[in-house]
Amino acid sequence: MARLTASCARMIVLAAAVSGFAAPARAGTINLLNSGDAYVTAGNASANFGGAQTLLVGPAGTFALLRYDVAPLIPLPIGQVILSATLTLPIGVTTAGSFDVMLAGSAWVESTVTFATAPFPGGMLFTAVSTGAAGGHTLTLDFTNTVKSWVDNPSLNNGIMLEASSAAPGTVFTFSSKEADAPAPILQVVTGSPVPEPASVTLVALGLTGLVAGRRRRRKA
């Protein structure tokens, strides 16, 4: 029986390695502070607000830019993947409504960007996100797939744009920049071992069951 148990144990270890069930890498959480932020406005198209402590979104023609450096995630430790990425956005709402979040389609520099030189919009990430009622709120947005794409191809990371949605162009809200002595938007990334596919779990279980049954039959014979 001891030989059978030892043999099964070896098979379990082998099956775990093949199917992705090797000892999991320790999960970790990384809080990324933005590496660049600014807002721009059509009302003053040549002005730069990269040093502002409060960033403004809305009404239409005024939008904010944020960028996060994902270098701390490159490369990920062996055996780890990005499990989740969440943008936490503390905002102060002046005029309730909704806003869009888009990828910035080209590079920009915090200290020089203006409305006239602002990046063009890239792909849409979130459409018509509700600001909630007037006052202070903290919003969270799922950036998992976006961060994965930035890690896989850092050249695509030009940050994001936040602007009043076309459905509510009068929306106005603010949030603190990295220069302010107040909570600024944080991108929290959780890494860890990938969750095994259910099919892999089933195959390993069936294989081990067959192994044990076969050995028992041979011992009885």
TORMARLO-550731 format. One record per residue (C-alpha): residue number from 1; residue in one letter; x, y, z. Coordinates in pm, 1 decimal, decimal comma, padded with zeros to 6 digits. Example, Ala and Ser with C-alpha at 12.3 -4.5 7.8 and 13.67 -1.06 7.14 Angstrom:
+-----+----+----------+----------+----------+
:   i : aa :       px :       py :       pz :
+-----+----+----------+----------+----------+
:   1 :  A :  01230,0 : -00450,0 :  00780,0 :
:   2 :  S :  01367,0 : -00106,0 :  00714,0 :
+-----+----+----------+----------+----------+
This chain:
+-----+----+----------+----------+----------+
:   i : aa :       px :       py :       pz :
+-----+----+----------+----------+----------+
:   1 :  M :  00000,0 :  00000,0 :  00000,0 :
:   2 :  A :  00289,1 :  00231,6 :  00082,3 :
:   3 :  R :  00436,0 :  00172,9 : -00264,4 :
:   4 :  L :  00099,2 :  00249,1 : -00421,5 :
:   5 :  T :  00062,3 :  00568,5 : -00220,8 :
:   6 :  A :  00412,4 :  00686,7 : -00308,3 :
:   7 :  S :  00357,6 :  00609,6 : -00675,1 :
:   8 :  C :  00026,7 :  00798,4 : -00676,6 :
:   9 :  A :  00193,8 :  01092,5 : -00507,6 :
:  10 :  R :  00455,5 :  01105,9 : -00781,4 :
:  11 :  M :  00184,7 :  01091,0 : -01046,7 :
:  12 :  I : -00006,7 :  01373,4 : -00877,6 :
:  13 :  V :  00301,9 :  01594,5 : -00882,2 :
:  14 :  L :  00362,0 :  01512,8 : -01248,6 :
:  15 :  A :  00000,9 :  01577,6 : -01342,2 :
:  16 :  A :  00004,8 :  01905,1 : -01152,3 :
:  17 :  A :  00310,2 :  02025,0 : -01340,6 :
:  18 :  V :  00164,7 :  01932,0 : -01678,2 :
:  19 :  S : -00179,4 :  02076,8 : -01614,0 :
:  20 :  G : -00073,3 :  02401,7 : -01451,6 :
:  21 :  F : -00132,2 :  02295,8 : -01091,1 :
:  22 :  A :  00224,1 :  02338,9 : -00975,2 :
:  23 :  A :  00264,9 :  02524,3 : -00647,1 :
:  24 :  P :  00102,4 :  02865,0 : -00710,5 :
:  25 :  A :  00312,6 :  03178,6 : -00719,5 :
:  26 :  R :  00227,5 :  03418,4 : -00440,6 :
:  27 :  A : -00033,6 :  03677,1 : -00538,4 :
:  28 :  G :  00070,0 :  04038,2 : -00513,6 :
:  29 :  T : -00088,2 :  04383,5 : -00533,7 :
:  30 :  I :  00079,9 :  04681,5 : -00697,4 :
:  31 :  N : -00064,5 :  05030,7 : -00666,3 :
:  32 :  L :  00042,2 :  05243,1 : -00961,9 :
:  33 :  L :  00029,6 :  05619,4 : -00918,4 :
:  34 :  N : -00018,7 :  05810,4 : -01239,7 :
:  35 :  S :  00301,5 :  05916,3 : -01411,8 :
:  36 :  G :  00141,3 :  06202,0 : -01603,4 :
:  37 :  D : -00181,0 :  06401,2 : -01582,1 :
:  38 :  A : -00327,2 :  06719,0 : -01724,6 :
:  39 :  Y : -00644,6 :  06870,4 : -01857,2 :
:  40 :  V : -00702,5 :  07078,0 : -02168,3 :
:  41 :  T : -00981,9 :  07308,0 : -02276,1 :
:  42 :  A : -01102,5 :  07449,3 : -02605,0 :
:  43 :  G : -01173,8 :  07775,7 : -02422,8 :
:  44 :  N : -00798,9 :  07831,4 : -02385,8 :
:  45 :  A : -00656,4 :  07610,9 : -02657,7 :
:  46 :  S : -00292,6 :  07714,8 : -02616,5 :
:  47 :  A : -00276,0 :  07688,2 : -02237,1 :
:  48 :  N : -00106,6 :  07403,0 : -02053,1 :
:  49 :  F : -00258,9 :  07279,6 : -01725,1 :
:  50 :  G : -00014,8 :  06997,4 : -01656,6 :
:  51 :  G :  00084,8 :  07148,4 : -01322,7 :
:  52 :  A : -00270,1 :  07200,6 : -01197,9 :
:  53 :  Q : -00357,6 :  07037,0 : -00867,2 :
:  54 :  T : -00719,4 :  06989,6 : -00973,7 :
:  55 :  L : -00805,8 :  06834,0 : -01308,3 :
:  56 :  L : -01127,7 :  06927,8 : -01484,6 :
:  57 :  V : -01356,7 :  06714,4 : -01698,9 :
:  58 :  G : -01641,7 :  06888,7 : -01880,8 :
:  59 :  P : -01831,9 :  07055,3 : -02007,5 :
:  60 :  A : -01780,1 :  06949,7 : -02371,1 :
:  61 :  G : -01444,9 :  07074,2 : -02499,0 :
:  62 :  T : -01264,3 :  07021,6 : -02167,7 :
:  63 :  F : -01112,6 :  06681,8 : -02092,7 :
:  64 :  A : -00849,7 :  06520,0 : -01872,9 :
:  65 :  L : -00552,7 :  06300,7 : -01956,4 :
:  66 :  L : -00400,5 :  06028,8 : -01736,2 :
:  67 :  R : -00106,2 :  05798,5 : -01794,6 :
:  68 :  Y :  00027,6 :  05508,3 : -01586,4 :
:  69 :  D :  00373,3 :  05357,3 : -01616,9 :
:  70 :  V :  00339,4 :  04977,1 : -01619,8 :
:  71 :  A :  00716,7 :  04916,3 : -01607,3 :
:  72 :  P :  00688,5 :  04763,5 : -01254,4 :
:  73 :  L :  00486,7 :  04482,5 : -01415,8 :
:  74 :  I :  00746,3 :  04402,0 : -01683,1 :
:  75 :  P :  00841,5 :  04127,5 : -01668,2 :
:  76 :  L :  00599,5 :  03950,6 : -01438,7 :
:  77 :  P :  00749,2 :  03686,8 : -01205,9 :
:  78 :  I :  00755,1 :  03337,1 : -01351,7 :
:  79 :  G :  00419,8 :  03166,9 : -01302,5 :
:  80 :  Q :  00226,1 :  03490,6 : -01252,1 :
:  81 :  V : -00028,0 :  03670,4 : -01466,2 :
:  82 :  I : -00237,3 :  03983,5 : -01422,0 :
:  83 :  L : -00553,4 :  03874,4 : -01243,0 :
:  84 :  S : -00719,7 :  04216,3 : -01222,0 :
:  85 :  A : -00655,8 :  04587,1 : -01263,5 :
:  86 :  T : -00888,2 :  04849,1 : -01116,3 :
:  87 :  L : -00880,5 :  05225,0 : -01158,7 :
:  88 :  T : -01002,4 :  05402,2 : -00845,8 :
:  89 :  L : -01116,6 :  05754,4 : -00928,2 :
:  90 :  P : -01214,1 :  05993,8 : -00645,0 :
:  91 :  I : -01419,3 :  06272,5 : -00803,1 :
:  92 :  G : -01603,5 :  06586,5 : -00704,2 :
:  93 :  V : -01915,6 :  06634,2 : -00915,3 :
:  94 :  T : -02031,8 :  06987,2 : -00996,2 :
:  95 :  T : -02287,8 :  06901,3 : -01263,3 :
:  96 :  A : -02406,7 :  06541,3 : -01258,3 :
:  97 :  G : -02413,6 :  06347,7 : -01581,9 :
:  98 :  S : -02190,5 :  06092,2 : -01752,7 :
:  99 :  F : -01850,6 :  06067,3 : -01915,9 :
: 100 :  D : -01655,7 :  05852,8 : -02158,7 :
: 101 :  V : -01313,4 :  05695,9 : -02106,9 :
: 102 :  M : -01097,7 :  05642,2 : -02414,6 :
: 103 :  L : -00744,5 :  05540,3 : -02492,1 :
: 104 :  A : -00522,4 :  05831,6 : -02586,7 :
: 105 :  G : -00432,4 :  05769,2 : -02948,0 :
: 106 :  S : -00090,5 :  05934,9 : -02948,4 :
: 107 :  A :  00186,3 :  06044,4 : -02714,8 :
: 108 :  W :  00163,6 :  06360,4 : -02503,2 :
: 109 :  V :  00379,8 :  06539,3 : -02247,4 :
: 110 :  E :  00230,7 :  06664,1 : -01922,0 :
: 111 :  S :  00428,1 :  06988,4 : -01914,8 :
: 112 :  T :  00345,6 :  07094,6 : -02271,1 :
: 113 :  V :  00013,6 :  06940,2 : -02378,2 :
: 114 :  T : -00261,4 :  07183,3 : -02473,7 :
: 115 :  F : -00598,7 :  07149,8 : -02639,5 :
: 116 :  A : -00432,0 :  07236,6 : -02968,9 :
: 117 :  T : -00170,2 :  06960,2 : -02930,0 :
: 118 :  A : -00376,8 :  06703,8 : -02738,1 :
: 119 :  P : -00372,9 :  06340,9 : -02854,1 :
: 120 :  F : -00649,7 :  06215,7 : -03075,2 :
: 121 :  P : -00896,0 :  05967,9 : -02920,5 :
: 122 :  G : -00806,7 :  05601,0 : -02949,2 :
: 123 :  G : -01036,6 :  05310,4 : -02875,2 :
: 124 :  M : -01336,4 :  05356,1 : -02646,1 :
: 125 :  L : -01300,9 :  05186,1 : -02306,6 :
: 126 :  F : -01616,3 :  05298,7 : -02122,9 :
: 127 :  T : -01919,0 :  05483,6 : -02253,7 :
: 128 :  A : -02152,3 :  05710,3 : -02054,2 :
: 129 :  V : -02018,2 :  05625,7 : -01706,8 :
: 130 :  S : -02247,1 :  05785,5 : -01449,9 :
: 131 :  T : -02087,3 :  06045,9 : -01224,7 :
: 132 :  G : -02349,9 :  05996,9 : -00958,7 :
: 133 :  A : -02517,0 :  06293,0 : -00791,6 :
: 134 :  A : -02342,2 :  06621,6 : -00719,1 :
: 135 :  G : -02081,7 :  06589,9 : -00445,4 :
: 136 :  G : -01789,4 :  06361,7 : -00372,1 :
: 137 :  H : -01776,4 :  06002,3 : -00498,0 :
: 138 :  T : -01523,7 :  05729,8 : -00563,3 :
: 139 :  L : -01570,3 :  05540,0 : -00887,9 :
: 140 :  T : -01399,5 :  05213,5 : -00984,8 :
: 141 :  L : -01340,9 :  05095,8 : -01340,5 :
: 142 :  D : -01213,9 :  04757,0 : -01460,0 :
: 143 :  F : -00887,4 :  04807,9 : -01647,6 :
: 144 :  T : -00773,7 :  04444,8 : -01652,5 :
: 145 :  N : -00767,8 :  04395,0 : -02028,3 :
: 146 :  T : -00625,3 :  04742,0 : -02088,8 :
: 147 :  V : -00333,3 :  04688,5 : -01851,9 :
: 148 :  K : -00265,6 :  04346,6 : -02003,6 :
: 149 :  S : -00241,1 :  04506,4 : -02347,6 :
: 150 :  W : -00003,9 :  04775,8 : -02215,1 :
: 151 :  V :  00219,4 :  04512,7 : -02056,0 :
: 152 :  D :  00220,6 :  04303,3 : -02372,8 :
: 153 :  N :  00293,4 :  04607,1 : -02591,3 :
: 154 :  P :  00417,3 :  04910,0 : -02392,8 :
: 155 :  S :  00430,0 :  05125,1 : -02706,4 :
: 156 :  L :  00049,2 :  05128,2 : -02704,3 :
: 157 :  N :  00040,5 :  05294,2 : -02363,3 :
: 158 :  N : -00035,1 :  05660,4 : -02423,3 :
: 159 :  G : -00269,3 :  05675,7 : -02127,5 :
: 160 :  I : -00638,8 :  05756,9 : -02124,7 :
: 161 :  M : -00876,0 :  06047,0 : -02188,4 :
: 162 :  L : -01183,6 :  06134,2 : -01982,0 :
: 163 :  E : -01446,1 :  06366,6 : -02125,6 :
: 164 :  A : -01815,4 :  06445,9 : -02088,0 :
: 165 :  S : -02023,6 :  06201,4 : -02289,5 :
: 166 :  S : -02214,3 :  06314,1 : -02597,3 :
: 167 :  A : -02533,1 :  06215,3 : -02414,7 :
: 168 :  A : -02454,1 :  06460,4 : -02132,2 :
: 169 :  P : -02220,5 :  06731,6 : -02267,6 :
: 170 :  G : -02286,5 :  06960,6 : -01971,3 :
: 171 :  T : -02132,4 :  06715,8 : -01723,2 :
: 172 :  V : -01865,1 :  06870,3 : -01500,1 :
: 173 :  F : -01647,0 :  06703,5 : -01238,1 :
: 174 :  T : -01296,6 :  06733,3 : -01097,7 :
: 175 :  F : -01034,4 :  06509,9 : -00942,0 :
: 176 :  S : -00696,0 :  06565,3 : -00780,3 :
: 177 :  S : -00373,9 :  06547,1 : -00980,6 :
: 178 :  K : -00053,1 :  06383,6 : -00864,6 :
: 179 :  E :  00071,1 :  06729,6 : -00763,9 :
: 180 :  A : -00209,5 :  06773,4 : -00510,6 :
: 181 :  D : -00197,8 :  06685,6 : -00142,5 :
: 182 :  A : -00513,1 :  06477,3 : -00179,1 :
: 183 :  P : -00609,9 :  06128,6 : -00302,3 :
: 184 :  A : -00541,9 :  06100,5 : -00674,7 :
: 185 :  P : -00656,8 :  05821,2 : -00907,9 :
: 186 :  I : -00479,6 :  05491,0 : -00839,8 :
: 187 :  L : -00446,9 :  05192,8 : -01069,8 :
: 188 :  Q : -00438,0 :  04879,6 : -00854,3 :
: 189 :  V : -00304,9 :  04566,3 : -01022,6 :
: 190 :  V : -00333,4 :  04218,4 : -00869,9 :
: 191 :  T : -00101,5 :  03945,8 : -00996,2 :
: 192 :  G : -00091,5 :  03576,1 : -00918,2 :
: 193 :  S : -00120,2 :  03226,2 : -01060,9 :
: 194 :  P : -00372,4 :  03171,2 : -01339,3 :
: 195 :  V : -00689,3 :  02985,0 : -01248,9 :
: 196 :  P : -00673,5 :  02635,4 : -01408,8 :
: 197 :  E : -00926,2 :  02557,9 : -01679,9 :
: 198 :  P : -01211,6 :  02333,6 : -01554,6 :
: 199 :  A : -01133,6 :  02086,4 : -01833,9 :
: 200 :  S : -00779,5 :  02045,7 : -01700,5 :
: 201 :  V : -00912,8 :  01973,3 : -01352,3 :
: 202 :  T : -01144,8 :  01707,4 : -01491,1 :
: 203 :  L : -00874,1 :  01540,4 : -01699,3 :
: 204 :  V : -00632,7 :  01521,3 : -01406,0 :
: 205 :  A : -00902,7 :  01379,3 : -01178,2 :
: 206 :  L : -01002,4 :  01114,4 : -01433,8 :
: 207 :  G : -00641,5 :  01021,0 : -01498,9 :
: 208 :  L : -00561,0 :  00972,2 : -01130,4 :
: 209 :  T : -00882,2 :  00775,6 : -01073,3 :
: 210 :  G : -00790,8 :  00541,2 : -01359,7 :
: 211 :  L : -00436,0 :  00501,8 : -01229,1 :
: 212 :  V : -00547,5 :  00400,9 : -00880,9 :
: 213 :  A : -00814,9 :  00164,4 : -01011,4 :
: 214 :  G : -00569,9 : -00004,3 : -01248,4 :
: 215 :  R : -00311,9 : -00063,1 : -00978,0 :
: 216 :  R : -00572,3 : -00206,9 : -00743,7 :
: 217 :  R : -00685,6 : -00453,7 : -01010,9 :
: 218 :  R : -00327,6 : -00568,9 : -01070,5 :
: 219 :  R : -00267,8 : -00619,1 : -00699,4 :
: 220 :  K : -00582,4 : -00831,9 : -00669,1 :
: 221 :  A : -00478,7 : -01039,7 : -00968,1 :
+-----+----+----------+----------+----------+
